[in-house]
């Protein structure tokens, strides 16, 4: 509205159309709500009106649907509904879902407000901002069609009998129409913002996008973990078995070969194949250890502690299985933390403790090393924090100079069905 070309743009007419259709939709909503409430109230006497009264509570849904589409006249941002899809198909699940939603009752409140207050305000704004100036502009036309009397009523209050006066009134009407365009713009903007606030809030759209982003992030994590397990399975069942067969073949050939250069070459090849097999097994174990998939986080952490270069005390007791993504993330956090202890801390002993309570998994990795761990020092702590945050978890580190170092991590999660075996 602050731009110089506002009066010549389509926006004044779009504002007038928005307010005019608002008055019409308000009248329709008033008739519909009063009629449904009356019918439901009469039938309630015969104890059959409760379903109709419940349906009256849903009257705001079609009204809100119309209002969100009308917003396009004055608001270019799309306005989406806040309703959730029902869990199953059918009328009963749909009704149950809608009656339990806060959005349904907000829309009903908006429908009542529209039917009782907003549509008269819309009609008044259109009358003052558009119809009154138009009737003044049309004064010469009214005189020309008045017949022999050559007089016209202005706003049904003043009589105009001369042409100069009629044209003066028309010019005044044009001026008032320009001012009325701003009145229509202000009124339509205020109405649109009120509608947004009640049935299509912008922060609601942002919240829905954030929820969908979180869900898509979890889907990506699940897909990533599934791909890791597929690679681990393919390496374990394919390349690893072939290397085992090759190592055995080379070993047999080494035994059968007579002493000499050929035997030496076979011995060297046999040793190299054994090293390659050991590296492949470590790689497979690092991708997704079989003990984690088969027996869960508790067994996998105990296995990682046994393989640690620093003695590790484990106190982790879990009553069941956790979601696969949480188990994988927690396991790799523990493995990375123990690797950091072995490489950087100079610790003589470490401890891993954890429990599940109040819907969250809590893990702690402590060591008696020199401390001073710095996430920016290439210790992998930043990557661990990113991995934890993907699952809405939290990671904290306490590592004063001189030690001890304590790494805490927690994940929101619930128990799942037992996947062992």
Protein Blocks (a to p, Z undefined) as FASTA:
>chain_A
ZZmklmmmmklmmmmmmmmmmmmmmmmmmmmmmmmmmmmmmmmmnopmmmmmmmmmmmmm
mmmmmmmmmmmmmombdcddfbdcdfbgcjklmmmmmmmpmklmmmmmmmmmmmmmmmmm
mmmmmmmmmmmmmmmmmmmmmmmmnojnopadehhlaccfbfklmmmmmmmmmmmmmmmm
mmmmmmmmmmmmmmmmmmmcfklmmmmmmmmmmmmmmmmmmmmmmmmmmmmmmmmmmmmm
mmmmmmmmmmmmmmmpccdjklmmmmmmmmmmmmmmmmmmmmmmmmopfklmmnojklmm
mmmmmmpmbdcddddddfbdcdfklmmmmmmmmmmmmmmmmmmnopabdcdddddeehia
cdddddfbegjiafknonommmmmmmmmmnopacdddddehiaadddddddddddddfeZ
Z
